[in-house]
Amino acid sequence: DVADTDEKKTDETDKANETEDASAEEDPRNETKNETVVQVEDLPKKKKKKITVEKEKKRLHKRTLKVSPYYESKVQPHWDELMAQSKAKLAEMDESDKKRIMLEESKNSVESYMYKVKNKLIDDEEELSTVSTEEQREECRKLSSDTELWLEDDGYSADYATMEDKYAELTAPFEKILLRLREKTARATMVAKLEE
């Protein structure tokens, strides 16, 4: 029995040692065992050298370069002759634009005056009849209808001078009637001023 108890004690001690070894491996707090400590010796520090670099002053070098032009593409530069031709062409285009604008303004003035005559003869017929005869009003009506037909047919291809002549032809008889109408309406106010 004594031998059995001795074996049990040795078995229990072996088991206890194994559990301590296992707990030592698993437990991070037991790191002090089996560790080697390395001490770092103080190394002498190296001295740093300061190097100062001075900036060089900028130097200006002037040289005349000889350049000769050459062109590799199809696009060529404008020469003096070509520039003069281009300027002349632009001036000609500007002049044609001015003429076109003047012609359109003239057409607009003829057309607007034609409608003014027609509308006045219809709207203000009673007032106009007091200062003009039936023949004068009929002449103005005929001129305005003839002008309308002329604008539809020949007016599109007419030049500036023709348009101005047509405008003068249309305005001359009707302006006389309008002048007499203005004189008639102004006469009453002028007489009232004279009597005061």
Disulfide bonds with the S-S distance in Angstrom:
none
